Amino acid sequence: MKHKSIAYKIFLIFLSSFIIVYLFPREGKFKYEFQKGKVWQYATYFAPFDFSILKSDKELNDDKQNILESFNPYYRIDNTIKTKIFEDYNTKINEYFSNLKNEKLYDSLFLYGKSILEDIYNYGVISSNELKPDINQIFLIDDNIEIPISIEQLFDPSSLFDYLTKKIELNPYIKYKESYNDLFFDLIVPNVFYDEKFNLQAQKSLLDQISLSRGVIRKGELIIAQGEVVDDEQINILNSLRMEFLQREIDSSSSNSIVFGYSILMFLIFFLLIMFLNKYRLDIYNDNRKLTFIFFNILLMVVLSTMILEYNPKFIYAAPICITPLVIKVFFDTRLALFIHLIIVLSIGFIVPNSFEFIFLQMIAGIIATQSITQFYRRANIFIAVSQILLVYFLAYFSFSVIQEGNFKGLELIVVGLFILNGLFILFVLPLIYIYEKVFGLVSDVSLLELTDTNSPLLKELSDKAPGTFYHSLQVANLAEAAANEINANTLLIRVGALYHDIGKLKHPNYYTENLSGNKSVHEDLSPINSTKLIIDHVEDGVIIAKKNNLPERVIDFIKTHHGTSLVYYFYKKNEELKNDNYLKEDFQYPGPKPFSKETAILMMADSVEAASKSLKTPSAEQLEDFVNKIVSDKMNENQFDSSNITLKEIEIVKNVLFKKLVNIYQLRIEYPE
């Protein structure tokens, strides 16, 4: 079974590494990180090969703007309109000059009117709607021939009226002015039109001809000296060099080397994760289901971020990377959540631009995410956490922009929008937690809240069959919850753990003094070693009962660890008094494991103090304080808290809370020095 577990871990490492490396880019990465306004920390750098200096986005936009501003639009002339107008002229002129009897005069009027039309349609007529502002020169397309002309050579309604007035009034036919005006305004229609499609093609053709570079750096030329502050021009040159480096064709052997390098790094990262779990979370290390859940979350976020980078590197700010530590904290603890977050951020940092900025930004956001929320069953806390994450993102981005640009002009609204989108994605942590509960069989705070109901069948059975144990569990729950609240531990989890930590006593409730009501103890007729075994068995019995009733693993952890590897001291001493040397000290110890989280450590202290306090008759406040200190110190001397991630300062806080609670229970007054 052990070999199968190791094989599965190796399989997870290989599969996860393969998927991530497969999605990573195959080209090499430019090994220098640089930002505007920062000092060049590397050695003085010379050009390794010839390369072109690429224009900046601003320069390219200026070039495009200049081309569009100087662009002469294209208009197309419709000769079919001109032909029809002259045909209509031959017939309609009779309508306007039908009263003329002089045939010679009629012919003269006909020819003069025709000459006016020919002048007008020499270039053509354009409507006011077709005219573009601030345009002087255009190209007129006539039978696929492009003719450059001035816009003034075309007639629009205004210039047409002036031209007709001038032509008719300055000739001997002025008395026929009204007839001519009526005739021409009846005949003349625009025959020159703006060609939208052709103009777009022409503009695109010109824009495509814009040179992307503006000079060349020769091999060996100085690019930047060590200690020099990177300015705009050097940023442009370094970016050009990086682009040239990435675009250069990489041969197969180089590509294979890059894949090999990525593979080693990913193997190393996942190996460190396995070592961490083996050292600090043995329960997860030995549970393939939980292990799969953790690897799945890492893989999901790295793959998602890689796909976003492939689409648009700037959109990486929208990736909800902080959702993963929130999920891990819900089901496990803060320390593991931060470690998983570190793994994800480092993995993505291999391929993201400005990796230092990215890693710094995501790490502080992840720290805030894990520290800002403890009670996930309160939905308002999720919104508060997201607000704090967004605030950190905004402040960090603002700081980086000011450092790089030296002013506020570098701030981009699109990045701010991406951060907001990121926050909206993080809000989906609640439905995601629900899905994970169902798929992986894990438990969240919402499920824990349901387990606090003392009318649940299991707790009801405990109160009926072992009332002393039930009362003890309630007292421990109150003590532990108060202590957990003071050091920002998971109060809901520890309350549930305390309520169920002694359910193993259901099997033989009369073995335990709290359930005896004046009856003779069964231990009076048993040897110390047999009594010890009966007492110790309540841990294993509790695990069996918990699993039978489908209690979550997080709750079962409290059952397993609430005694750690402590000594059943009473029967151990009794065995020493009998001078029975057939048994070792280890035979009187609980099998463990020791507490491995703040919550399990607090429960051990609260359980030990509450149980032992029953031996006190009428203690003073000073005696209670010494009593609590001794109980907790004994546990520390036994190294019970070594793996629990609880600090000495936090232990002192817990001791103080337990002392004050016991003072309240015994209704004592603390005498303060004057």
C-alpha positions as CSV (number, residue, x, y, z in Angstrom):
1,M,0.0,0.0,0.0
2,K,2.9,2.4,0.8
3,H,4.5,1.7,-2.5
4,K,1.2,2.4,-4.3
5,S,1.0,5.8,-2.5
6,I,4.5,6.8,-3.5
7,A,3.8,5.7,-7.0
8,Y,0.7,7.9,-7.1
9,K,2.6,10.9,-5.9
10,I,5.3,10.4,-8.6
11,F,2.5,10.0,-11.1
12,L,0.9,13.3,-10.0
13,I,4.3,15.1,-10.2
14,F,5.0,13.8,-13.7
15,L,1.5,14.5,-15.0
16,S,1.3,18.0,-13.6
17,S,4.8,18.9,-14.8
18,F,4.1,17.5,-18.3
19,I,0.9,19.5,-18.7
20,I,2.4,22.7,-17.5
21,V,5.6,22.4,-19.5
22,Y,3.6,21.4,-22.6
23,L,1.7,24.7,-22.4
24,F,4.8,26.8,-21.6
25,P,6.3,28.7,-24.6
26,R,9.1,26.9,-26.4
27,E,11.2,29.9,-27.2
28,G,13.9,31.1,-24.8
29,K,13.4,33.9,-22.4
30,F,15.4,37.1,-22.4
31,K,17.5,36.8,-19.3
32,Y,17.5,40.5,-18.3
33,E,14.7,42.1,-16.4
34,F,14.5,45.9,-16.8
35,Q,12.0,48.7,-16.1
36,K,12.0,52.4,-16.8
37,G,13.4,54.5,-14.0
38,K,15.2,51.6,-12.4
39,V,19.0,51.1,-12.2
40,W,20.6,48.6,-14.6
41,Q,21.9,46.1,-12.1
42,Y,23.8,43.9,-14.6
43,A,27.2,44.4,-16.1
44,T,27.7,46.9,-18.9
45,Y,25.8,45.5,-21.9
46,F,26.9,45.5,-25.5
47,A,24.8,44.4,-28.5
48,P,25.3,40.7,-29.1
49,F,24.3,41.0,-32.7
50,D,22.9,43.5,-35.3
51,F,19.3,44.4,-34.7
52,S,16.8,47.1,-35.7
53,I,15.5,49.7,-33.2
54,L,11.7,49.2,-33.2
55,K,9.5,52.3,-33.0
56,S,7.6,52.7,-29.8
57,D,3.8,52.5,-29.8
58,K,3.7,56.3,-29.6
59,E,6.0,56.7,-32.6
60,L,3.9,54.2,-34.6
61,N,0.7,55.9,-33.6
62,D,2.2,59.3,-34.7
63,D,3.2,57.9,-38.0
64,K,-0.3,56.5,-38.6
65,Q,-1.9,59.8,-37.6
66,N,0.4,61.7,-40.0
67,I,-0.5,59.4,-42.9
68,L,-4.2,59.6,-42.2
69,E,-4.1,63.4,-41.9
70,S,-2.2,63.8,-45.2
71,F,-4.2,61.2,-47.0
72,N,-6.0,62.4,-50.2
73,P,-9.3,60.6,-50.5
74,Y,-10.5,58.8,-53.6
75,Y,-13.7,59.7,-55.4
76,R,-15.2,57.7,-58.3
77,I,-16.9,59.3,-61.2
78,D,-20.0,57.7,-62.7
79,N,-20.0,58.3,-66.5
80,T,-23.3,56.7,-67.0
81,I,-25.0,59.6,-65.2
82,K,-23.2,62.1,-67.5
83,T,-24.4,60.2,-70.6
84,K,-28.0,60.1,-69.4
85,I,-27.9,63.8,-68.5
86,F,-26.9,64.7,-72.1
87,E,-29.6,62.4,-73.5
88,D,-32.2,64.1,-71.3
89,Y,-30.9,67.5,-72.3
90,N,-31.6,66.8,-76.0
91,T,-35.3,66.1,-75.1
92,K,-36.0,68.4,-72.2
93,I,-34.6,71.6,-73.8
94,N,-37.7,71.6,-76.1
95,E,-39.9,71.8,-73.0
96,Y,-38.2,75.0,-71.7
97,F,-37.8,76.8,-75.1
98,S,-40.8,75.5,-77.0
99,N,-42.2,79.0,-77.5
100,L,-39.2,80.0,-79.7
101,K,-40.1,80.3,-83.4
102,N,-36.6,81.3,-84.6
103,E,-34.9,78.0,-85.4
104,K,-31.4,79.7,-85.6
105,L,-31.9,81.2,-82.2
106,Y,-33.0,77.8,-80.8
107,D,-29.9,76.2,-82.2
108,S,-27.7,78.8,-80.6
109,L,-29.4,78.4,-77.2
110,F,-29.1,74.6,-77.6
111,L,-25.4,74.7,-78.3
112,Y,-24.6,77.2,-75.6
113,G,-26.5,75.2,-73.0
114,K,-24.7,72.0,-74.1
115,S,-21.3,73.8,-73.7
116,I,-22.2,74.8,-70.1
117,L,-23.1,71.2,-69.3
118,E,-19.8,70.0,-70.8
119,D,-17.9,72.5,-68.6
120,I,-19.8,71.4,-65.5
121,Y,-19.2,67.7,-66.2
122,N,-15.6,68.1,-67.3
123,Y,-14.7,66.9,-63.8
124,G,-18.1,66.4,-62.3
125,V,-20.6,67.3,-59.7
126,I,-20.5,66.3,-56.0
127,S,-23.1,66.6,-53.3
128,S,-22.5,68.4,-50.1
129,N,-22.8,65.2,-48.1
130,E,-19.9,63.6,-50.0
131,L,-17.5,66.5,-49.1
132,K,-14.9,65.7,-46.4
133,P,-13.7,68.5,-44.2
134,D,-10.3,70.1,-44.5
135,I,-9.6,68.3,-47.8
136,N,-8.0,70.2,-50.7
137,Q,-6.6,67.6,-53.0
138,I,-8.4,64.3,-54.1
139,F,-8.0,61.5,-56.5
140,L,-10.7,61.1,-59.1
141,I,-11.1,57.6,-60.5
142,D,-12.3,57.7,-64.1
143,D,-12.3,54.3,-65.8
144,N,-9.7,53.0,-63.3
145,I,-7.5,55.9,-64.0
146,E,-6.5,58.0,-60.9
147,I,-6.5,61.7,-61.7
148,P,-5.2,64.0,-59.0
149,I,-7.3,67.2,-58.9
150,S,-8.2,70.0,-56.6
151,I,-11.5,69.7,-54.8
152,E,-12.3,73.1,-56.2
153,Q,-12.5,71.7,-59.7
154,L,-15.6,69.8,-58.8
155,F,-19.0,71.5,-58.6
156,D,-21.0,71.4,-55.4
157,P,-24.5,73.0,-55.1
158,S,-23.0,76.3,-54.0
159,S,-20.3,76.7,-56.6
160,L,-22.7,75.3,-59.3
161,F,-25.2,78.1,-58.6
162,D,-22.5,80.8,-58.8
163,Y,-21.1,79.3,-62.0
164,L,-24.5,79.1,-63.8
165,T,-25.4,82.7,-62.7
166,K,-22.0,83.9,-64.1
167,K,-22.3,82.0,-67.4
168,I,-25.8,83.1,-68.2
169,E,-25.6,86.7,-67.1
170,L,-22.5,87.4,-69.2
171,N,-23.9,86.3,-72.6
172,P,-26.4,87.7,-75.0
173,Y,-29.0,85.1,-73.8
174,I,-29.5,86.7,-70.4
175,K,-33.2,87.2,-71.1
176,Y,-33.5,83.4,-71.1
177,K,-31.9,83.1,-67.6
178,E,-34.9,81.6,-65.9
179,S,-35.4,79.0,-68.6
180,Y,-31.8,78.0,-68.4
181,N,-31.8,77.8,-64.6
182,D,-35.0,75.7,-64.6
183,L,-33.5,73.4,-67.2
184,F,-30.1,72.9,-65.5
185,F,-31.5,72.4,-62.0
186,D,-33.9,69.9,-63.5
187,L,-31.1,68.0,-65.2
188,I,-28.0,68.3,-63.1
189,V,-27.4,65.6,-60.5
190,P,-24.1,64.5,-58.8
191,N,-21.9,62.0,-60.6
192,V,-18.9,62.0,-58.2
193,F,-19.1,59.8,-55.1
194,Y,-16.8,59.0,-52.2
195,D,-15.6,55.4,-52.5
196,E,-15.5,54.1,-48.9
197,K,-14.2,50.6,-49.7
198,F,-11.4,51.9,-52.0
199,N,-10.3,54.5,-49.5
200,L,-10.1,51.9,-46.7
201,Q,-8.0,49.7,-48.8
202,A,-5.8,52.6,-49.8
203,Q,-5.3,53.7,-46.2
204,K,-4.5,50.2,-45.1
205,S,-2.0,49.9,-47.9
206,L,-0.2,53.0,-46.7
207,L,-0.4,52.0,-43.1
208,D,1.1,48.6,-43.9
209,Q,4.1,50.4,-45.5
210,I,5.0,52.1,-42.3
211,S,8.4,51.0,-41.2
212,L,8.4,49.4,-37.7
213,S,12.0,50.4,-37.1
214,R,13.9,53.6,-37.0
215,G,17.6,52.7,-37.1
216,V,20.0,49.9,-36.5
217,I,22.2,48.9,-33.5
218,R,25.4,47.2,-34.7
219,K,27.0,44.2,-32.9
220,G,29.3,45.5,-30.1
221,E,27.7,48.8,-29.7
222,L,27.1,50.0,-26.1
223,I,23.5,49.6,-25.1
224,I,23.6,50.5,-21.4
225,A,26.3,50.8,-18.7
226,Q,26.1,49.2,-15.2
227,G,24.5,51.5,-12.7
228,E,22.8,53.6,-15.3
229,V,19.1,54.5,-14.9
230,V,17.0,53.1,-17.7
231,D,15.4,55.9,-19.7
232,D,12.8,55.9,-22.5
233,E,15.3,55.4,-25.4
234,Q,17.1,52.6,-23.6
235,I,13.8,50.9,-22.8
236,N,13.0,51.0,-26.5
237,I,16.4,49.6,-27.5
238,L,16.2,46.8,-24.9
239,N,12.7,45.9,-25.9
240,S,13.8,45.8,-29.6
241,L,16.7,43.5,-28.6
242,R,14.3,41.2,-26.6
243,M,11.9,41.0,-29.6
244,E,14.7,40.2,-31.9
245,F,16.0,37.6,-29.5
246,L,12.6,35.9,-29.2
247,Q,11.9,36.1,-33.0
248,R,15.1,34.5,-34.0
249,E,14.6,30.9,-35.2
250,I,15.5,28.4,-32.5
251,D,16.8,25.1,-33.6
252,S,15.4,21.8,-32.3
253,S,18.2,21.2,-29.8
254,S,17.6,24.6,-28.2
255,S,13.9,24.0,-28.0
256,N,14.5,20.6,-26.3
257,S,16.9,22.3,-23.9
258,I,14.3,24.8,-22.9
259,V,11.7,22.1,-22.3
260,F,14.3,20.2,-20.2
261,G,15.0,23.3,-18.1
262,Y,11.3,23.9,-17.5
263,S,10.8,20.3,-16.6
264,I,13.6,20.4,-14.0
265,L,12.1,23.5,-12.4
266,M,8.6,22.1,-12.2
267,F,9.8,18.8,-10.8
268,L,11.7,20.8,-8.2
269,I,8.7,22.9,-7.2
270,F,6.4,19.9,-6.9
271,F,9.0,17.9,-5.0
272,L,9.3,20.8,-2.5
273,L,5.5,20.6,-2.2
274,I,5.6,16.9,-1.4
275,M,8.4,17.5,1.2
276,F,6.4,20.3,2.8
277,L,3.3,18.1,3.1
278,N,5.4,15.2,4.5
279,K,6.9,17.5,7.1
280,Y,3.9,19.6,8.2
281,R,0.7,18.0,6.9
282,L,1.2,14.3,7.0
283,D,-2.6,13.8,6.9
284,I,-2.7,15.3,3.4
285,Y,0.5,13.5,2.3
286,N,-1.1,10.2,3.2
287,D,-4.5,11.0,1.6
288,N,-4.4,10.7,-2.2
289,R,-7.8,12.4,-2.5
290,K,-6.6,15.6,-0.7
291,L,-3.3,15.4,-2.6
292,T,-5.2,15.2,-5.9
293,F,-7.2,18.2,-4.9
294,I,-4.1,20.3,-4.2
295,F,-2.4,19.4,-7.4
296,F,-5.6,20.0,-9.4
297,N,-5.9,23.6,-8.0
298,I,-2.3,24.4,-8.8
299,L,-2.6,22.9,-12.3
300,L,-5.9,24.8,-12.9
301,M,-4.5,28.2,-12.1
302,V,-1.2,27.8,-13.9
303,V,-2.9,26.5,-17.0
304,L,-5.5,29.3,-16.9
305,S,-2.8,31.9,-16.5
306,T,-0.7,30.4,-19.3
307,M,-3.7,30.6,-21.7
308,I,-4.3,34.2,-20.7
309,L,-0.7,35.1,-21.4
310,E,-0.9,33.4,-24.8
311,Y,-3.9,35.6,-25.7
312,N,-2.6,38.9,-24.3
313,P,0.1,39.3,-21.6
314,K,-1.5,42.4,-20.1
315,F,-4.7,40.4,-19.3
316,I,-2.7,38.4,-16.7
317,Y,-3.9,41.0,-14.2
318,A,-7.4,39.6,-14.7
319,A,-6.4,36.1,-13.6
320,P,-8.0,35.4,-10.2
321,I,-4.8,33.9,-8.8
322,C,-5.8,34.8,-5.2
323,I,-8.9,32.5,-5.4
324,T,-6.6,29.4,-4.9
325,P,-5.2,30.4,-1.5
326,L,-8.7,31.2,-0.3
327,V,-9.9,27.8,-1.4
328,I,-7.0,26.0,0.3
329,K,-7.5,28.0,3.5
330,V,-11.2,27.0,3.6
331,F,-10.4,23.3,3.5
332,F,-7.0,23.3,5.3
333,D,-5.0,26.1,6.9
334,T,-3.3,29.5,6.2
335,R,0.2,28.1,6.1
336,L,-0.6,25.6,3.4
337,A,-2.6,28.2,1.5
338,L,0.4,30.6,1.4
339,F,2.8,27.8,0.3
340,I,0.4,26.7,-2.5
341,H,0.1,30.4,-3.6
342,L,3.9,30.7,-3.6
343,I,4.2,27.6,-5.9
344,I,1.6,29.0,-8.3
345,V,3.1,32.5,-8.5
346,L,6.6,31.1,-9.0
347,S,5.4,28.7,-11.7
348,I,3.7,31.5,-13.6
349,G,6.7,33.8,-12.9
350,F,8.8,31.7,-15.3
351,I,6.9,33.0,-18.4
352,V,5.2,36.3,-17.4
353,P,6.7,39.6,-18.5
354,N,8.3,41.7,-15.6
355,S,8.4,38.7,-13.4
356,F,9.6,40.6,-10.3
357,E,6.7,43.0,-10.5
358,F,4.2,40.1,-11.0
359,I,5.6,38.0,-8.2
360,F,5.7,40.9,-5.7
361,L,2.2,42.0,-6.6
362,Q,0.7,38.5,-6.4
363,M,2.5,37.6,-3.2
364,I,1.3,40.5,-1.1
365,A,-2.2,40.1,-2.6
366,G,-2.1,36.4,-1.6
367,I,-0.9,37.3,2.0
368,I,-3.8,39.7,2.3
369,A,-6.2,37.1,0.9
370,T,-5.3,34.5,3.5
371,Q,-5.1,36.9,6.5
372,S,-8.2,39.0,5.8
373,I,-10.8,36.3,6.3
374,T,-11.4,33.6,8.9
375,Q,-15.1,32.9,8.8
376,F,-16.1,31.9,5.3
377,Y,-19.7,31.1,6.3
378,R,-20.3,34.9,6.8
379,R,-20.7,35.9,3.1
380,A,-20.0,39.6,3.9
381,N,-16.4,38.6,4.8
382,I,-15.8,37.4,1.2
383,F,-16.7,40.9,-0.1
384,I,-14.5,42.5,2.5
385,A,-11.6,40.2,1.5
386,V,-12.0,41.0,-2.2
387,S,-12.1,44.7,-1.4
388,Q,-8.8,44.4,0.5
389,I,-7.2,42.4,-2.3
390,L,-8.2,45.0,-4.8
391,L,-6.9,47.8,-2.6
392,V,-3.5,46.1,-2.4
393,Y,-3.5,45.6,-6.2
394,F,-4.3,49.2,-6.8
395,L,-1.7,50.5,-4.3
396,A,1.0,48.2,-5.6
397,Y,0.3,49.0,-9.3
398,F,0.2,52.7,-8.5
399,S,3.6,52.5,-6.7
400,F,5.2,50.6,-9.6
401,S,3.9,53.0,-12.1
402,V,5.2,56.1,-10.2
403,I,8.6,54.5,-9.7
404,Q,8.9,53.6,-13.4
405,E,7.5,56.8,-14.9
406,G,8.4,59.3,-12.3
407,N,4.8,60.7,-12.5
408,F,1.2,59.6,-12.7
409,K,1.0,59.5,-16.5
410,G,1.9,55.9,-16.7
411,L,-1.3,54.7,-15.0
412,E,-3.5,52.8,-17.4
413,L,-7.2,52.6,-16.8
414,I,-7.4,49.3,-18.6
415,V,-5.2,47.7,-16.0
416,V,-7.4,49.1,-13.2
417,G,-10.4,47.6,-15.1
418,L,-8.6,44.2,-15.2
419,F,-8.0,44.3,-11.4
420,I,-11.7,45.0,-10.9
421,L,-12.5,42.0,-13.2
422,N,-10.1,40.0,-11.1
423,G,-12.0,40.8,-8.0
424,L,-15.3,39.8,-9.6
425,F,-13.8,36.4,-10.5
426,I,-12.6,35.9,-6.9
427,L,-16.2,36.3,-5.7
428,F,-16.9,32.9,-7.4
429,V,-15.0,31.3,-4.6
430,L,-18.2,30.4,-2.8
431,P,-19.8,28.3,-5.6
432,L,-16.4,26.9,-6.3
433,I,-16.1,25.7,-2.6
434,Y,-19.5,24.1,-2.9
435,I,-18.5,22.2,-6.0
436,Y,-15.2,21.0,-4.4
437,E,-17.1,19.8,-1.4
438,K,-19.3,17.6,-3.6
439,V,-16.5,16.4,-6.0
440,F,-13.7,15.8,-3.5
441,G,-15.7,15.1,-0.3
442,L,-14.1,18.0,1.6
443,V,-15.8,20.3,4.2
444,S,-16.1,24.0,4.4
445,D,-17.2,26.4,7.2
446,V,-20.8,26.2,6.0
447,S,-20.8,22.5,6.6
448,L,-19.0,23.0,9.9
449,L,-21.7,25.3,11.0
450,E,-24.3,22.5,10.6
451,L,-22.2,20.3,12.8
452,T,-22.4,22.7,15.8
453,D,-26.0,21.8,16.3
454,T,-26.1,20.0,19.7
455,N,-29.4,18.4,18.7
456,S,-27.6,16.4,16.0
457,P,-28.1,12.6,16.4
458,L,-24.5,11.9,17.4
459,L,-24.2,14.7,20.0
460,K,-27.7,13.8,21.3
461,E,-26.5,10.3,21.8
462,L,-23.4,11.6,23.6
463,S,-25.5,13.7,26.0
464,D,-27.8,10.8,26.8
465,K,-25.2,8.0,27.2
466,A,-22.2,10.1,28.5
467,P,-23.6,13.3,30.0
468,G,-20.4,14.1,31.8
469,T,-18.3,13.8,28.6
470,F,-20.9,15.9,26.8
471,Y,-20.7,18.6,29.4
472,H,-16.9,18.4,29.3
473,S,-17.0,18.8,25.5
474,L,-19.2,21.9,25.8
475,Q,-16.9,23.5,28.3
476,V,-13.8,22.7,26.2
477,A,-15.6,24.1,23.1
478,N,-16.3,27.4,24.9
479,L,-12.7,27.6,26.2
480,A,-11.1,26.7,22.9
481,E,-13.3,29.0,20.9
482,A,-12.5,32.0,23.1
483,A,-8.8,31.3,22.8
484,A,-8.9,30.8,19.1
485,N,-10.7,34.1,18.7
486,E,-7.8,35.9,20.4
487,I,-5.2,34.6,18.0
488,N,-7.3,34.7,14.8
489,A,-7.6,31.0,14.5
490,N,-10.6,29.3,12.9
491,T,-13.1,29.5,15.8
492,L,-15.8,27.6,14.0
493,L,-13.5,24.7,13.2
494,I,-12.2,24.5,16.7
495,R,-15.7,24.6,18.2
496,V,-16.8,21.6,16.1
497,G,-13.6,19.8,16.9
498,A,-14.1,20.3,20.6
499,L,-17.7,19.1,20.5
500,Y,-16.7,15.8,18.9
501,H,-13.2,15.2,20.2
502,D,-14.3,12.7,22.9
503,I,-17.1,10.8,21.0
504,G,-15.0,7.7,21.4
505,K,-16.1,7.5,25.0
506,L,-19.6,6.5,23.7
507,K,-18.4,2.9,23.4
508,H,-17.6,2.6,27.1
509,P,-18.8,5.7,29.0
510,N,-18.5,4.1,32.4
511,Y,-14.7,3.8,31.9
512,Y,-14.3,7.6,32.5
513,T,-14.7,9.4,35.8
514,E,-16.9,12.2,34.5
515,N,-19.6,9.8,33.7
516,L,-19.6,8.0,37.1
517,S,-22.3,9.0,39.6
518,G,-21.0,7.4,42.8
519,N,-20.6,4.0,41.2
520,K,-17.5,1.9,41.6
521,S,-14.8,2.5,38.9
522,V,-14.0,-0.4,36.7
523,H,-10.4,0.6,36.9
524,E,-10.2,-0.5,40.6
525,D,-10.1,-4.1,39.5
526,L,-7.7,-3.6,36.5
527,S,-4.0,-3.4,36.2
528,P,-2.5,0.1,35.3
529,I,-1.5,-1.2,31.8
530,N,-5.0,-2.5,31.1
531,S,-6.6,0.6,32.3
532,T,-4.3,2.6,30.2
533,K,-5.2,0.6,27.1
534,L,-8.9,1.2,27.8
535,I,-8.4,4.9,28.2
536,I,-6.2,5.2,25.1
537,D,-8.8,3.2,23.0
538,H,-11.2,6.1,23.1
539,V,-9.2,7.9,20.5
540,E,-9.3,5.0,18.0
541,D,-13.0,4.4,18.9
542,G,-13.7,8.0,18.3
543,V,-12.2,7.9,14.8
544,I,-14.2,4.8,14.0
545,I,-17.5,6.4,15.2
546,A,-16.7,9.6,13.4
547,K,-16.1,7.8,10.1
548,K,-19.2,5.8,10.6
549,N,-21.2,9.0,11.0
550,N,-19.5,10.7,8.0
551,L,-17.8,13.4,10.0
552,P,-15.2,15.4,7.9
553,E,-11.5,14.6,8.1
554,R,-10.9,18.1,9.5
555,V,-13.0,17.2,12.5
556,I,-11.5,13.7,12.9
557,D,-8.1,15.4,13.1
558,F,-9.1,16.8,16.5
559,I,-10.1,13.3,17.7
560,K,-6.7,11.9,16.6
561,T,-4.6,14.7,18.0
562,H,-6.3,16.0,21.2
563,H,-4.0,13.9,23.4
564,G,-1.0,13.8,20.9
565,T,1.6,11.5,22.3
566,S,0.9,12.5,25.9
567,L,1.4,10.1,28.9
568,V,-1.6,8.6,30.7
569,Y,0.1,10.0,33.8
570,Y,-2.2,8.6,36.6
571,F,-1.8,5.0,35.6
572,Y,1.9,5.4,34.7
573,K,2.6,6.6,38.2
574,K,0.4,3.9,39.6
575,N,2.4,1.3,37.7
576,E,5.7,2.8,39.1
577,E,4.3,2.5,42.6
578,L,3.6,-1.2,42.0
579,K,7.2,-1.4,40.8
580,N,6.1,-3.3,37.6
581,D,9.1,-3.1,35.3
582,N,7.5,-5.2,32.5
583,Y,6.3,-2.2,30.6
584,L,8.0,0.8,29.1
585,K,7.0,4.4,29.4
586,E,5.9,4.3,25.7
587,D,3.2,1.7,26.7
588,F,1.4,4.4,28.7
589,Q,1.5,7.0,25.8
590,Y,-1.2,7.9,23.3
591,P,-0.2,6.9,19.8
592,G,-0.6,10.4,18.3
593,P,-0.2,12.2,16.0
594,K,0.7,15.4,17.7
595,P,-1.3,18.6,16.9
596,F,-0.3,20.0,13.5
597,S,-2.3,23.2,13.4
598,K,-3.1,26.1,15.7
599,E,-6.6,24.8,16.2
600,T,-5.6,21.3,17.2
601,A,-3.0,22.8,19.6
602,I,-5.5,25.1,21.2
603,L,-7.9,22.1,21.7
604,M,-5.2,20.1,23.4
605,M,-4.5,22.9,25.9
606,A,-8.2,23.6,26.5
607,D,-9.0,19.9,26.9
608,S,-6.1,19.3,29.3
609,V,-6.9,22.4,31.4
610,E,-10.6,21.7,31.6
611,A,-10.3,18.1,32.5
612,A,-7.6,18.7,35.1
613,S,-9.5,21.6,36.7
614,K,-12.1,19.2,38.0
615,S,-9.5,18.1,40.6
616,L,-9.5,21.6,42.1
617,K,-11.8,22.3,45.0
618,T,-11.7,25.9,46.0
619,P,-8.7,27.4,44.2
620,S,-7.6,31.0,44.3
621,A,-6.9,33.1,41.3
622,E,-3.2,32.7,41.8
623,Q,-3.5,28.9,42.1
624,L,-5.6,28.8,38.9
625,E,-2.9,30.8,37.0
626,D,-0.2,28.5,38.3
627,F,-2.3,25.5,37.4
628,V,-2.9,26.7,33.8
629,N,0.8,27.5,33.4
630,K,1.9,24.1,34.6
631,I,-0.6,22.2,32.4
632,V,0.5,24.0,29.2
633,S,4.2,24.0,30.2
634,D,4.1,20.2,30.6
635,K,2.6,19.9,27.1
636,M,5.4,22.1,25.7
637,N,8.1,20.1,27.5
638,E,6.7,17.0,25.8
639,N,7.1,18.8,22.4
640,Q,3.4,18.4,21.7
641,F,3.2,21.7,19.8
642,D,6.3,21.4,17.6
643,S,4.4,20.8,14.4
644,S,1.4,23.0,15.1
645,N,2.6,26.4,13.7
646,I,1.7,28.2,16.9
647,T,4.1,30.7,18.4
648,L,5.2,31.2,22.0
649,K,3.4,34.5,22.0
650,E,0.2,32.9,20.9
651,I,0.6,30.2,23.5
652,E,0.9,32.9,26.2
653,I,-2.3,34.5,24.9
654,V,-4.1,31.1,24.9
655,K,-3.0,30.5,28.5
656,N,-4.2,34.0,29.6
657,V,-7.7,33.3,28.0
658,L,-8.0,29.9,29.6
659,F,-7.0,31.4,33.0
660,K,-9.6,34.2,32.7
661,K,-12.3,31.7,31.7
662,L,-11.6,29.4,34.6
663,V,-11.7,32.4,36.9
664,N,-15.2,33.1,35.6
665,I,-16.2,29.5,36.0
666,Y,-15.1,29.4,39.6
667,Q,-16.5,32.9,40.2
668,L,-13.3,34.3,41.5
669,R,-12.1,37.9,41.6
670,I,-8.6,38.7,40.4
671,E,-6.7,40.9,42.9
672,Y,-4.7,43.4,41.0
673,P,-1.6,45.1,42.6
674,E,-2.1,48.6,43.8
